[in-house]
């Protein structure tokens, strides 16, 4: 078998995938934020939802049997159902500033329709000021995130992960990438607000420690004598779990050219990264969802290449989860 020299990209985040930019905005008084993944042009997009309490927008449109196969942006937001409004701001910005979107038939005076899938996490009970009445801030946060796209990607307490929690500790937003010697680039961006724990019970080591590159999330290792035990870990949000209150949401970008069905398969495989990094996961109170954005002009993979992409995508997701929490714990807001 050919040996592939694969390592993290120069920035070790999703923007190592060519043509991908990320914009983020936060409202510290509300203790919430928004992250927008903004490709330079519409890209093939698919989604896989595993949680029992998801909050999403436009995911039905990403089924390979439907009319549209590309998305203009993907939005991750805090705010629970209010946070879906962030996609309104992104849609307005794409249509009004970029003049970008889907048109079945172009006609004078008829604007395009930007395709903006979105997923939300629950951060309404994190002590921020949520007394916004009828004026939730998410539309404005979505637009502001678009205006910030292209700035260096901040991890930890940033964007959609600004007010997140993971298990009984802090959550956050993390990203990681792989770039191979044969030109393949894969990156993941994940907002971690999980019911389950990202750490092995009784230790400070991450469940994802085996996939760590260098010391990107602290170089922590469990005691060799540590063994997992059956049943629920003690550091989970057992006290007040309810539908839509816990979610791990993210985006995987790849430099390969994929059909929507192939992108869907990568999304399914990438969900394994969540299972490697969080325990328990995909339960009835989780809203776990992953999107995949493919390149428009990269190589078209055969089944073996597609399997390799899915494997690396899952590894990136696991690393991104641990990085997000590590950065939030150790580097504060930004």
C-alpha positions as CSV (number, residue, x, y, z in Angstrom):
1,X,0.0,0.0,0.0
2,X,1.2,3.5,-0.8
3,X,2.5,5.4,2.3
4,X,0.9,8.8,2.7
5,X,2.8,11.4,4.6
6,X,-0.2,13.2,6.3
7,X,0.2,15.8,8.9
8,X,-1.7,18.9,10.2
9,X,-1.8,21.8,7.8
10,X,0.1,25.1,8.3
11,X,-2.7,26.6,10.4
12,X,-4.1,23.3,11.7
13,X,-7.6,24.4,11.2
14,X,-10.4,24.1,8.6
15,X,-9.1,27.1,6.6
16,X,-6.2,24.9,5.5
17,X,-8.7,23.6,2.9
18,X,-8.4,25.9,-0.1
19,X,-11.2,28.3,-0.6
20,X,-12.6,28.0,2.9
21,X,-13.0,31.1,5.2
22,X,-14.5,31.3,8.6
23,X,-16.2,34.3,10.2
24,X,-17.2,34.5,13.9
25,X,-19.0,37.0,16.2
26,X,-19.9,37.0,19.8
27,X,-22.1,38.9,22.2
28,X,-20.5,38.7,25.6
29,X,-23.5,40.1,27.5
30,X,-25.7,37.4,26.1
31,X,-22.9,34.8,26.4
32,X,-23.4,33.4,23.0
33,X,-22.0,33.5,19.5
34,X,-22.1,32.5,15.8
35,X,-19.7,30.8,13.4
36,X,-20.1,30.9,9.7
37,X,-18.1,28.7,7.3
38,X,-18.0,30.7,4.1
39,X,-16.6,29.0,0.9
40,X,-15.4,31.3,-1.9
41,X,-18.3,29.9,-4.0
42,X,-21.1,27.5,-3.5
43,X,-20.0,24.0,-2.8
44,X,-21.5,20.5,-2.7
45,X,-22.9,20.0,0.8
46,X,-24.3,17.2,2.8
47,X,-25.3,16.6,6.4
48,X,-25.7,13.7,8.9
49,X,-27.8,14.2,12.0
50,X,-27.3,11.7,14.8
51,X,-28.7,13.4,17.9
52,X,-32.2,12.8,19.2
53,X,-32.9,16.5,19.7
54,X,-31.5,18.4,16.7
55,X,-32.1,22.0,15.8
56,X,-31.3,22.6,12.1
57,X,-32.3,24.5,9.0
58,X,-32.2,23.4,5.3
59,X,-31.0,19.9,6.1
60,X,-33.9,18.3,4.1
61,X,-32.6,20.2,1.0
62,X,-29.2,18.4,1.4
63,X,-30.7,15.0,0.6
64,X,-29.1,13.8,-2.7
65,X,-32.6,13.3,-4.2
66,X,-33.5,17.0,-3.9
67,X,-33.0,19.9,-6.4
68,X,-30.0,21.7,-4.9
69,X,-26.7,20.0,-4.1
70,X,-24.6,23.0,-3.1
71,X,-24.6,25.4,-0.2
72,X,-23.3,29.0,-0.1
73,X,-22.4,28.9,3.6
74,X,-23.0,26.8,6.7
75,X,-23.9,28.4,10.0
76,X,-23.2,27.1,13.5
77,X,-24.9,29.1,16.3
78,X,-25.7,29.3,19.9
79,X,-29.2,30.3,21.0
80,X,-31.2,27.1,20.5
81,X,-34.1,27.8,18.2
82,X,-33.5,31.5,18.4
83,X,-30.0,30.9,16.9
84,X,-31.5,29.6,13.6
85,X,-32.1,33.3,12.9
86,X,-28.3,33.7,12.4
87,X,-28.8,32.1,9.0
88,X,-31.2,34.9,8.1
89,X,-28.4,37.4,8.5
90,X,-26.0,35.3,6.5
91,X,-28.6,34.8,3.8
92,X,-29.2,38.6,3.6
93,X,-25.5,39.3,3.4
94,X,-24.9,36.7,0.7
95,X,-27.7,38.0,-1.4
96,X,-27.2,41.7,-0.8
97,X,-23.4,41.9,-0.8
98,X,-22.2,38.9,-2.8
99,X,-25.2,38.6,-5.0
100,X,-24.8,34.9,-4.5
101,X,-27.4,32.1,-4.4
102,X,-29.4,29.6,-6.4
103,X,-31.5,30.6,-9.3
104,X,-33.5,28.0,-11.3
105,X,-34.2,30.6,-13.9
106,X,-32.5,34.0,-13.9
107,X,-34.7,37.0,-14.5
108,X,-34.3,40.7,-14.1
109,X,-35.3,42.0,-10.7
110,X,-35.4,38.5,-9.2
111,X,-32.7,38.0,-6.6
112,X,-30.9,34.6,-6.1
113,X,-31.8,32.5,-3.1
114,X,-28.7,31.8,-1.0
115,X,-28.6,28.2,0.4
116,X,-27.5,28.4,4.0
117,X,-27.9,25.3,6.1
118,X,-27.5,25.8,9.8
119,X,-27.4,24.0,13.2
120,X,-27.8,25.3,16.7
121,X,-26.7,24.4,20.2
122,X,-28.4,25.2,23.5
123,X,-26.7,27.9,25.6
124,X,-29.8,29.7,27.0
125,X,-29.1,28.6,30.6
126,X,-25.5,29.8,30.8
127,X,-26.1,33.0,32.8
128,X,-26.0,35.4,29.9
129,X,-28.7,38.1,29.6
130,X,-31.4,36.5,27.4
131,X,-34.0,39.2,28.0
132,X,-34.1,40.2,24.4
133,X,-37.9,40.3,24.0
134,X,-38.7,40.1,20.3
135,X,-35.2,41.1,19.2
136,X,-32.9,38.1,19.6
137,X,-29.4,39.1,18.5
138,X,-28.7,36.2,16.1
139,X,-29.5,37.8,12.8
140,X,-27.1,40.6,13.5
141,X,-24.5,38.2,14.8
142,X,-24.8,36.1,11.6
143,X,-24.2,39.2,9.4
144,X,-21.3,40.4,11.5
145,X,-19.7,37.0,11.3
146,X,-19.8,37.2,7.5
147,X,-18.1,40.6,7.6
148,X,-15.3,39.0,9.7
149,X,-14.7,36.1,7.4
150,X,-11.1,35.6,6.5
151,X,-9.7,36.7,9.9
152,X,-7.5,34.2,11.8
153,X,-9.7,31.5,13.3
154,X,-10.1,31.8,17.0
155,X,-10.7,28.6,19.0
156,X,-12.0,27.9,22.5
157,X,-14.5,30.4,23.8
158,X,-15.3,31.9,20.4
159,X,-18.1,32.0,17.9
160,X,-20.7,29.3,18.4
161,X,-18.7,27.9,21.2
162,X,-18.6,31.1,23.2
163,X,-21.1,30.0,25.8
164,X,-20.9,26.3,25.4
165,X,-20.5,23.6,28.1
166,X,-19.2,20.1,27.8
167,X,-20.2,17.5,30.4
168,X,-19.9,19.3,33.7
169,X,-17.1,21.6,32.4
170,X,-16.5,24.3,29.8
171,X,-17.2,23.7,26.1
172,X,-15.9,25.6,23.1
173,X,-15.1,25.8,19.5
174,X,-12.2,23.8,18.0
175,X,-10.7,23.0,14.6
176,X,-8.0,20.7,13.2
177,X,-6.7,19.7,9.8
178,X,-4.7,17.2,7.9
179,X,-2.8,17.8,4.6
180,X,-1.2,14.9,2.8
181,X,1.8,14.8,0.5
182,X,-0.4,13.8,-2.4
183,X,-2.4,17.0,-2.1
184,X,-5.5,16.0,0.0
185,X,-6.6,18.6,2.5
186,X,-9.3,17.9,5.2
187,X,-10.4,20.2,8.0
188,X,-13.0,20.0,10.8
189,X,-14.6,22.8,12.8
190,X,-16.7,21.7,15.8
191,X,-18.7,23.6,18.5
192,X,-18.8,21.4,21.6
193,X,-21.8,21.7,23.9
194,X,-22.2,18.1,24.8
195,X,-24.2,16.2,27.3
196,X,-21.4,13.6,27.6
197,X,-17.9,14.2,28.9
198,X,-14.9,14.9,26.6
199,X,-12.5,13.6,29.3
200,X,-11.9,10.1,30.7
201,X,-13.6,9.9,34.1
202,X,-11.3,10.6,37.0
203,X,-8.6,12.0,34.8
204,X,-7.7,15.2,33.0
205,X,-7.0,13.2,29.7
206,X,-9.3,13.6,26.7
207,X,-11.0,10.6,25.2
208,X,-9.5,11.7,22.0
209,X,-5.9,11.7,23.3
210,X,-4.7,8.9,21.0
211,X,-5.4,11.1,17.9
212,X,-3.5,14.2,19.2
213,X,-0.9,15.8,17.0
214,X,2.0,17.1,19.0
215,X,0.5,18.8,22.1
216,X,-2.4,20.5,20.4
217,X,-4.6,19.8,23.3
218,X,-2.1,19.6,26.1
219,X,-0.3,16.3,25.6
220,X,-2.3,14.8,28.5
221,X,-2.2,11.0,28.8
222,X,-4.2,8.6,31.0
223,X,-2.5,6.4,33.5
224,X,-1.6,3.1,31.8
225,X,-3.6,1.3,34.5
226,X,-6.8,3.3,33.8
227,X,-9.7,1.2,32.6
228,X,-13.2,2.4,31.5
229,X,-16.1,1.3,33.6
230,X,-19.7,0.5,32.5
231,X,-22.6,3.0,32.9
232,X,-22.8,6.7,32.8
233,X,-19.7,8.8,33.6
234,X,-20.1,11.0,36.6
235,X,-19.1,14.2,34.8
236,X,-22.2,14.5,32.5
237,X,-25.0,17.1,32.6
238,X,-27.4,14.7,34.4
239,X,-29.1,17.4,36.4
240,X,-31.2,19.2,33.9
241,X,-31.0,17.4,30.6
242,X,-33.8,18.0,28.2
243,X,-34.3,17.9,24.4
244,X,-32.2,20.4,22.4
245,X,-30.1,21.3,25.5
246,X,-26.9,19.5,24.5
247,X,-25.3,19.5,21.1
248,X,-22.1,18.9,19.2
249,X,-22.3,20.5,15.7
250,X,-19.7,21.0,13.1
251,X,-18.4,21.3,9.5
252,X,-15.9,19.1,7.7
253,X,-14.3,20.6,4.5
254,X,-12.4,18.5,2.0
255,X,-10.4,19.4,-1.1
256,X,-11.7,16.4,-3.1
257,X,-14.5,16.8,-5.6
258,X,-17.5,14.8,-4.3
259,X,-21.0,14.1,-5.4
260,X,-23.6,14.9,-2.8
261,X,-24.0,11.2,-2.0
262,X,-20.3,10.9,-1.5
263,X,-20.3,13.9,0.8
264,X,-23.1,12.3,2.7
265,X,-21.0,9.2,3.2
266,X,-18.2,11.3,4.6
267,X,-20.6,13.0,7.0
268,X,-21.6,9.6,8.3
269,X,-18.0,8.5,8.7
270,X,-17.0,11.8,10.3
271,X,-19.6,11.3,13.1
272,X,-17.4,8.5,14.4
273,X,-15.0,11.3,15.5
274,X,-17.7,12.6,17.8
275,X,-18.1,9.1,19.3
276,X,-14.3,8.8,19.8
277,X,-14.1,12.2,21.6
278,X,-17.3,12.3,23.8
279,X,-19.0,9.7,26.0
280,X,-22.0,9.2,25.9
281,X,-23.1,10.8,22.7
282,X,-25.9,10.8,20.1
283,X,-28.5,10.4,22.9
284,X,-32.1,11.7,23.0
285,X,-31.0,15.0,24.6
286,X,-28.2,15.6,22.0
287,X,-28.6,17.5,18.7
288,X,-25.4,16.2,17.1
289,X,-25.1,17.2,13.4
290,X,-22.2,17.4,11.0
291,X,-22.0,19.1,7.6
292,X,-19.6,18.3,4.8
293,X,-18.4,20.8,2.2
294,X,-16.6,19.4,-0.9
295,X,-14.3,21.1,-3.4
296,X,-15.6,22.0,-6.8
297,X,-12.5,21.1,-8.8
298,X,-10.4,18.6,-6.8
299,X,-9.9,14.9,-7.6
300,X,-12.9,12.6,-7.8
301,X,-12.3,9.8,-5.4
302,X,-12.7,6.1,-6.0
303,X,-14.2,4.0,-3.1
304,X,-10.7,3.5,-1.5
305,X,-10.0,7.2,-1.6
306,X,-13.4,8.0,-0.2
307,X,-12.8,5.6,2.7
308,X,-9.5,7.4,3.4
309,X,-11.2,10.8,3.4
310,X,-13.8,9.6,5.8
311,X,-11.2,8.1,8.1
312,X,-9.2,11.4,8.2
313,X,-12.4,13.4,8.6
314,X,-13.3,11.4,11.7
315,X,-9.8,11.9,13.1
316,X,-10.0,15.7,12.5
317,X,-13.4,15.8,14.2
318,X,-12.1,14.0,17.3
319,X,-9.1,16.3,17.5
320,X,-11.2,19.5,16.9
321,X,-13.5,18.5,19.9
322,X,-10.6,18.1,22.3
323,X,-8.9,21.3,21.0
324,X,-12.0,23.4,21.5
325,X,-12.4,22.4,25.1
326,X,-8.6,22.6,25.8
327,X,-8.4,26.1,24.3
328,X,-11.5,27.3,26.2
329,X,-10.1,25.9,29.5
330,X,-6.6,27.4,29.1
331,X,-6.9,30.5,27.0
332,X,-10.1,32.2,28.2
333,X,-12.2,34.1,25.7
334,X,-9.8,34.2,22.8
